[in-house]
Amino acid sequence: MQNSPRLIKSALCLLLPLAALLPAAATATTLAEFQALAAKNHSVLALPVYPVTPAEIKALVDNTIKTSNAALDVIAQQDPAKATFASTFLAYDTVGYNSSSAFNVVGTVAESAVSKDMRDTANEMNDVLNNWSVGLDYREDLYRVLKAYADTKPALDREQQRMVDDTMRGYRRAGLALPAAERKEVERLRKDLSALETQFAVNINGARAPLDFTAAELAGIPPSFLESPGVKQPDGRYRVMANITWHAVVIAENVDNADVRLRVLTARSNLARDKNTPVLAKLVVLRADIAHRLGYANWADYRVETRMAKTGATAVKFEEDLVTGLQPKFAQEMETLRQLKAAQTGMADAKLNAWDIGYYTNKLKKEKYAVDGEALRVYFPYQQTLEGMFAIYQRIFGLKFTAVEPPYVWAPGVQLYVVQDAATLAPMGAFYLDMFPRDGKFNHFACFPQKVGGVLETGSYDLPVDALMCNFPVPTPGKPSLLKHDDVETLFHEFGHVMHGMLSRSKYYALSGAAVPRDFVEAPSQMLENWVWDKAVLDTFAADYRDPAKKIPAEIINSLVAARQATEGYFNRRQLSIGLLDLNLHTLSADDARQADIVKIVNDTTARVSIAPAPDTFWAAYIGHLAGYDAGYYGYLWAKVMAIDMASAFKAAPGGFLDEKVGMRLRNEVYGMGNTRDVGDSVEKFLGRPRSMQPFLEYVGIKK
């Protein structure tokens, strides 16, 4: 998941002191040495400065807004007749660029700070920044100057013209063409929307669901779970936190007692329900109202306009076509799982429920495909897997990663790495790793951009910084953190977002890194998931931590692929259920949204497309994508089709998924381009041919 809001955002980044310039080929080991090396290569390696007290968060936001407003005033007060690209759109982009860390820094603090006071203050100031950002769209003085310059139809290069077009489209979408009173109302509604979205996210982050069980009730659970920190309670029972993803998954896949699986699924599906059901209802109405006022039929049309799909109807058709295309495979998979349940329970007419899917899927993998996910974990100790992934990405993208001592970390255990081009040793950016769960921390897996790259007014390139935030199993005494194969896939995916950020080289903030259409942003990362299904790749790092000479046998990897394909129908239909419940909520007209029963829409869509949810639950209240990825979840599968197509170029290459020539072509044609040209063109330039859905169909096990 890529966390990258696209409004003008965030904190002014202060430069850390540079050491004396190093020789170009010197080996840097400290942050200061890398900063000096960056300077020698006409770039700047500046880390965001993180606040350490609630007062500092407020001061950061206040200073960001004050400094940015002063710079915007300069743009707005110039004589439009004398305006140039540099004094208008470049200056506007520079304001966004210079303030680009504050939103990201404050967001990172809100999701990761150890102190609840820090998190609460960050969320409060997030609203302040959001309101300020929305207000920028309604500064008529700025709009008049920018529009006056754009109307002269100046001769611009591709990146300049793209930025002008995107900026002016943004003003139209904000309602600047509306009469003043209507425009003011849209501005007010958008600020209300921003505050509600923040509240939706806060409610999710604060949701907890502890459930205690006896050892007998947890029969079938791996011993490693019972030994995990915080699980065993003083009374001898074992605590399951339904809000911790890996807890919920290990119960769903392993516990023999169906009632226990139901209890955990119900608790997880009702996380934040009481608080977020009314919030989501308000969000749906508010979004539909804003879209109507701006001249759109619905919120989906408004949101999707800037994406590859262009309209909500196109997104719905894409999803529904996949629902239909996957139906035979999905039905066959569900019947296979139902028969497993019938055989185990002795009930020939056994019905498959939502709380049975994980359990019988795991049973299927073990019995038919000889895949024991728990047993496979010994091949994936966290540190060994991380370093193995680093080695692969360094190889195919021509990079070098070096751990350095960070000047500040927001929690114990957070690490910092500098990325260099392997050939020139020029620094390309830096990334943080925050990889294990703790109370109050963001509870999924995502890349949080801290700042994006762009050319400074001095002409130097300010290098990007990202943070990877994950929640892998915590190491225990005498035993490392052991990852499931799914965890490894997630790691490769999320670090792909880091690579996208590090490798993008747009001149302008607004076109850099993840500033691509939202229904493409996942594609470069989803593509890299393919690496963990290939034996040649896995053999480079996957080995039994107790005996490193033991690799995963080829037949096990073949079984892994077969087992994945055996459940691709369900997996993709579940993705489609989220995409379509999202679109069904957001293709409502303003009038229909006010009358809508959102719980019924969500649960009916889920039951039709995937499998009926547990009784008396509302899982949408805990789907964080509905505040930020709203009307956009379809993009995961939209992007996945392109991702599998791109991966096929590696599959056919002489070096397979480790082919360095294809890797460098991907780096240059896709990652490096950011949004400086149409992403569809970038993909086709990388492929050397038109895009195709055939590799995706083969990936899910549907042959011609």
N, C-alpha and C positions, 0 to 999 in steps of 0.2 A: 504494500500500500504506500502510495506517495502522498505525503502531507505537504501540500504546497499551495496555499491560498494565493489567488492571483490579483488581489488588490495591491495598491502601493502600500508597502509596509515597512516597518521595523527599525531597529536600533542603530544608531550611529556607531560604526566600528572604529575603535581607536587603534592606531598602529602601535605594535609592540616594538621596543627598540631593536635596531639592526646591529648585528656584530660587524666587525670589519669585513669588507668584501673578501670572499673566498676565491681562490682560483676556480675556473669553470669546472674542472674535472675533480675537484676535491670531494672527499666523502664527508657529507654533513651528518652529524649525529644529534645535535641539539636544535631546538626550535630557532634560536637566534642564528645558528649557522645556516639553516634552511632559509631563513628570512633574508640573510645576506646573499645567498645564492640566487634567490628569487629576484632581488634587486639587480644583480648582475645580468639577469636574463630579462630585464625590462618588465618585471611583474612585482606584485606586492602580496606577501603572505601575511595577512592580518586576521587574527582571530577576533570574533565578537567578544565584547567585554560583558561578562555576566553579572547581574546584580546579586548581592549576597544578603540583602535585607529588604523588607517590604518598602522602606523609604527609598532605597536605591531603585527599585522597580518603578515607583512613581516618578522619581527624578528622571529616569531614563526616558519614560514615555513623554513627560512634560518637555524635556529638552529636544526630543525627536520632533515633536509637533511644532515647537517654537522655531527651531532651526529650519525645518522644511517649509513652514509657512512663509518665513522671511525670503527663502529662495524662490518660492512660487510667486510672491509679490513682485519680485524683480521681473519675472517673465511677464506677468499680467500688466505691469505698468509701462512696458516698452511701447514705442510707436509701431503699430502694426505695419505701416508702410515701409519700415526699415528692418522688419523682422527677417531672420535667416533661419535655416534649419538648426544651426548651432544655438541660436538664441531662443528657439521655441521647443521643438520636439526633443532635441538632444539635451537641452537644459531640463526639460520636464522629466526625461528618462533619468538624468543624473540625480534629480531630487529623489525619485523612486529608488534609485540604486543606492544613494548615500543613506537613505532611511530604511534600506531593505532588511537589515538585521533585526530591528527592534521588534517587529511583529513576530519574527521567527524566534528571537531570544525569549520574548515574553511567553510565547506559546510553548517553548521548550520548558521554561520554568514551571508553567501551569501544569504540564504533563509529567514532570520528572522530579521536582524539588522534594527533598526529604521533609521539609517543614510544611505543615498544612497552612500556616499563615502566609508563607511564600506562595503556595499554590493559589490560595484564595485571593491574595492581592493581585497575582498575575492574571487570574481570570477576570477580576474587576477591571484591571487596566487594559485587558484585551478588548473589553467592550468600549473603552475610551478610544483606543486605536481604531477599532472598527468604525465607530461613529465618525471619527475624523476622516478616515479613508473614504467612507461613503460621501461625506460632505465635499470632498475634493471634486467629485463628479459634478457638483452643482455650483461651482465657482464660475459664474458667467464671464467674469473678467478674463479668466484663463481661457475659457472656451472660445471667446471672441478672437483672442490673439492667435490661438492655434488654428482656428477655422479660417481666419483671414489668410494665414500663410498657406494652409492646405489648398485654399481656393485659387491660389496663383498657379497651381499645377507645376511646381518647380521640377527641374530635372534632378532625379534622385537615383541612387543605386538601389539594388534589390532590397537590402536590409532596411535602408532608410524609408523606402516606399511602404514596405510591409509594416513598419512601426507607425507611420502616419495613418495608414488605412485602419490598422487595429485600434489606434487611439480614437480616431473619429467615429468608428463604429461603436466604441465604448460609450462615447458621449450620447450617441443616438439611443443606445440601449438603456442609458441612465435616464432618458426622458428630456434631454435638453431641447428637443424640438417641440415640446409641449408648452402650452400657455403657462405663465408663471405660477399660478395657483395650483394647477395640476402637478407641475414639476415639484413644487414644494411638498405636496402630499406624498408623491412617490419617494422623495428623499426621506420623509418621516417614516414611511412604511419600511423602507429598506433598513433604516437604523433599528426599528423594532425587530425586524427579521434577524439582523445580526445578533442582537441581544438574546433572542430566543434560541438561536443556533448554539450560542455559547452555553446557555443554560442546559440545552439538550446534551451537549458533550460533558458538562460538569456532572450532570445527574448520572450519566453512564460511568464516568470515572469514579464516582463516589459509591456506586452500587456494590453491595456485599451480600453473599448468600452462603453462610457457613452451615453445613449439615454434618451431624455426627452419626457414625455408624459403628456397629460392632464388627469384629473381625469376621464373624460368621456371615453377616450381611454383605460383606465385601468379598466373599468367596470368588476366586478367579482373578483377583487383582494382583498385579506383579508385586513381589516383595519390595522392589525398589520404591514403589509409591508409599508403602507403609513406613519405610525408613526415611522418607523425605522430611526435611526440617519443618516443624510446626504441625505435622499431621497427627502424631499420637498425642492424645490428651491425658491429663492427670487421672481421669476416671477409667482409663484403659480403652476408651473408644477412639475412633479415628476421624479426623475432621477433613471433610471435602469442602473446598471453596469453589462453589459453582461459577463464581466470577473469574476464576483463574482458568484460562483456556485449557492448559494441558491437564489440569485436574479433571475438568469436565470430559475431555476426550478419553483419558485413561479409564474413567468409569464407563463411559458409553461403549467402549470397545471390549472391555474385559470382565465386567461384573456379571455373574451368572443370574443374579436376582433381578428379574425384570422390574419389580416394584422399586428397587433402589435406583435402577437406571431411569425410571419414570420420574422419581422424586428429584433427581439431580437435573434432568432435562427440564422439568417444570420450573425448578428454581432458577435455572439459567435463562429460560425463555421468559421469565417474569422479572428479570433484573431491570430495575428503573421503571417498571410498568406504571406504578401509581403516579410517579412524578412526570414521566415522559409521554404517557398517552395524551393528556390534555395539551402538553407542549407540542407534540407532533400534529395534533388536530389544528392547533392555532397556526402552526407553520404551513400546513397544506392550504388553509384558507388565505393566509397572508400572501403566500407565493402566487396563488391563483389571482388574487386581487391586483398585485403588482403587475403581473403579466398582462391582465386585461387592460389596465390603465396605460400600459406601454404599447398596446395595439396587437398583442399576441393572443392566440386562441387559448393558450394554457401555459403553465410554467415550463413544461417539457419543451415546447417550441422555443421559448425564450432561452432556456439553458443550452439546448442542443444546437442552436443557430451557429455558435462559434466553433463547433466540433466537426469532425469528419462526416457524421451522419446528417447534419444540417437541420433536420426536423424531428419532432417527437414521433411522428408517424413512421418515419424511416427506422428509427430506433425500435419501435414496437414491432414493426414487420420483421426486422432482423431477428429479434428475440423469438417471436412466434414461429417464424420459419424454422429456427433451430429446435424449438419445442416439437414441432411436427417431424422434423428430420430425425430427431433422437428418439421418437416414441417407440418404434419397434425394439431398439436396443434397451431402452429404459424398462419397457414392459418385461422383456426377457430377464433382465437383471433382477427386477423385483420378484418375479416368480421363482427364480433360483434361490433368493434369500428366504422367500416364504416357505419353500420346500424344506430348507434347512431347519427353519423354526418348527415346521410340522413334524419333521423327523425327531427333533430333540424333545418336543413336548408331547408327542404321541397324538396330536390333534390334527387330523387330515385337513380340516378346514381352517387351520390357523390363519389368523389375520396378521399381516405385517404392520407394525406401528412405527412411529417416528423414533421411539426409544429402542427399537430393535435393529435399526439400520447399521449403526456402528458395530454392534455386537456380532451380528451375523455376517457382516462384511469381513470383520476380523477372523471369524471362524472359517469363512470361505477361503480367505487367503492362506490360512494355516493348513486346512484340510485338502483343498484342491490344488493350491499352488505352492504348498510347502513354504509359505512366507510367514514367519513369526516376527511381527514388528518389534516385539519386546526383545527377542533374541538378537535381532539385527543391531540393536543399540550399542552393543559392545564394539562395533566397527566404527562408531561415530562419536568418540569422545570430543567434547566441545573444542578444546584448544587445538587438537590435531586437525579437526575438520575445518576450523577457521583458517589455520595456516595453509592447509591444502587448497582451500578455495582461493586464498590470497595468491598462492603460487600459480594457479590456473589463470586467474584474471591478469596477473602481471605478465604472464607468457603471451596470452592471445592479444592483449591490448598494448603490449610494449611498455609496461609500467614498472615502477619499483615502489614498494611501500616500506616505510620505516617508522617504528614506534618512537615517539619522543615524549619527554616529560611535559605534561600540559601545565600551563601557568595557573590554571584553575579547573576544578571539576565540580559538577553540581551534586555528585553523590560518590561515595566510596566505590572504587572499582572501575570508574569511567576511564577509558583510555583514549589516547590521541595518536593518530598516524598522519604522516605527510606522504603525499603521492608525488612521484617524479616521473618524467619521461625517461625510459630506460636508456635510450640512445644518447640524449643530450644531458641528462641529469637535471634538466630544468624543472623546478617544482611546478606542479599543476593544481595543487589544492591540498586540503586536509580534511580528515573525518574523525569523528568521535565514535566510540562504541560504548553503549550502555545496555548490557545484554541479559541481565537477570532481574527477576521480579522483586519488588519491594512494595510495602504498603503505600498507597497513594500515587504510585507511578502508573502511567499509561499502560494498559494491560493487554495490548496486542503486539503486533510487529510492524514497524514502519520506519521509513527514512524521513527525518525532519530536516529539510534544508535550513542551514543557519545563515547563509548568505550565498548569493549566486555570483557568477563571474561577469565581468564587464570591463570596458576600457575606461579608465579614470581620465579626468580633465588633463592630467599630466601626460597622458599617452601610455602610461604603464597599465598592465592588465591586473586588475584586482582578482585574486584567485578565489575560487569557491570553497565553502566549508559546509559539510553535512554532518548530521548526527544519526546514527543507526540505533533505534530503540527497540529492544526485543525482550522476550520473557521466556528464556530457555530454562530447563530444569536446573536447580541450584546444585553445585557439587556437595557431596557429603563426606565426612571424614573417611579417608582411605579409599574414596571412590570418586572419579571425576564426573562432571556433568556428562551424561550420555544422551545423545540426541536420537530421536526417531528419524527414519528416512524422510518423513514428511517435514520434520524440523530442518533437515539439511536442504530440502527443496525450498523451504521458506527463506533460509539464510541466503542461498544463491539468488533468490528473487529479490529480496530486500537490498542486498548489496549491489544488485544491478542498478537500483535507483541511485546509489552512491556513485557508481560508474557514470551514469548519465549526467549527474551533476559535475563530476570531476572533468569529464572529457568534452563537455559542451564549450564552444569557443565563439559564441556570438559577441559582437562588439557591444551590444545593447542589453541592458538588464531585462527589458521587457520581452526579449526573444531568446533568452538564455536558458539552458538546463531543461527543467521540467515545464517550461512555459509553452509546451506543445498543446495541441487540442487534448482535452481531458479523456477522450475515447481512444487516444493513442498512448498516453503517458505510461500505461502499464506494459505496453508491448516490449520495449527493450529489456525489461526485467523478466517478464513472463518467458521470453525467449531463452533466458539463461537457466530456467528451471530444467530444460532439457538435458543439461550437463549431468545431472545426478542420476540419470537413467542409463548412462553409458559406462560399460565396464572399463574402457581405456581411461576414462576420466576418474572413475571411482578408485581404480588401482593406484592412482597417484597419491591418494591420501587415506582411503578407507582401509583400516586394518584393526584387528582385534587388539584393544589396548593392553590386554594381558599377554599377548604374543604377537608382536608386530609383523611376524613373518606370515601370519594368516590373513589372506585377502578374502573378499566375498567371492565365493565360487560363481562361475559363469552361469550355472543352472539356476542359482538363486536370483541373480540379476534378471535372467530371462523370465523367471517366475514373477519377479517384481513387476516387470513390464506387462506380463499377461494379467496379473492381478489388477494392475491399474486399469488396463483396458476393460477388464471385466466389470468395473464399477464406474467407468467414465460416463455412462448414460445417466446414472444417478447424480454423480458429482456435477455434471453440467446442467442437469435439470434443476438441481438445488440453486446453482448460480443464476439460472434463468428465473427461478421463483423470486429471488431477491430483486433482480433487474426488472421484472414485470410488476411486482408489488410497488416498487419505486415509481415506475412509469404510470401504473394505474392510479396512484395517488396524485401524480403530477400532470396527467392529461385531463383532469377534471376542469371544467369551466369554473369561473368564479362563483356562479350561482350553485352549481352542483357541489362544489367543495364545501359550501356552508351547510348543506344537507347530508353530507357523506358520513357513513358509518365506517370510520377508518379501520376499526378492528375487523369488521366483516370483510372489507376489501382485502386486507392483508391476509387474513386466514383463509378466505376463499381462494385467493390467488395461489397461496402456498399449497393448498390441498389439490388444486387443479394441475399445477405445473410440477409439483414434487410429491410430497406426502403430507397428509393432514398433520398439523402441529398438535402437541399435547393439549388435552382439554383445558379450557379456561386459562389460556396463555396468550401473550401478545409479544412475540419475539421482536417485532419491529421497534419496540421501545429501547432495545439494546443494540440496534444496528446503527453504529456511529456514522456510517456513510450517508444516512438520511439527513445529516447536517454537514454539508460540505461536498458530498458526492451526489446530492439529490438530483434526480432525473439524469443520473450519470452512471449508475451501477452497471447498466448494459455495456458500458465501455470495457469492462473486464473481459467479456467474451469477444466483443468487437476487436479488441486489441489482441486477444489470445489467438484468433485466427491468423492475424498478421505475424504474431510471434512465432507460431509453429512454421509458418511459411519461411520466415527468416532463418530459423534454426535448420531448415532443410538444406540451406546453402552450406552449412558446416558439415551436415551429415554426408553430403555428396563430395566434400573436399578430400584431397589426398591425406591430410592430417586429421580428418574427422573433426570432432569438437575441440581439438587442440590445435587446429590449423591456424598458424600465425598470420598468413596472408589474408585469409577471410576475416580474421579478427581485426586486423588493421583496416580493412575495407569497411567493416562495421563501425569501427571507431570514427573513421573519417566521414563516411556518408550518412550515418544515422545519429550516433551520439554527438559527434562534433558539430553537427549542423543545428542542433536545437530546433528552434522554430523560425530559422532564417529563410526557409523555403517550405513549400507544401510538404508535409511529412509523407504523404503518399508518394511524391516524387522521390524523396530520400530513400524510402524502402525499395522502390523499383530500381533506383540507381545502384543500391547495394546488391539486389538480386540479379540485376542485368536482364530482367524480364518483367512482364506484368505480374501482379499479385495473383495468387491462386488459393482456393479453399481446400484443394485436394490434400495437401499435407496435413491439414487439421483433421479431415475425415479419416485419414489413415491413422493418425495419432490416437483417435478415440476408438479405433478398431472397426471402422466402417469401410469396407473395401469397395472398389468399383464393381 
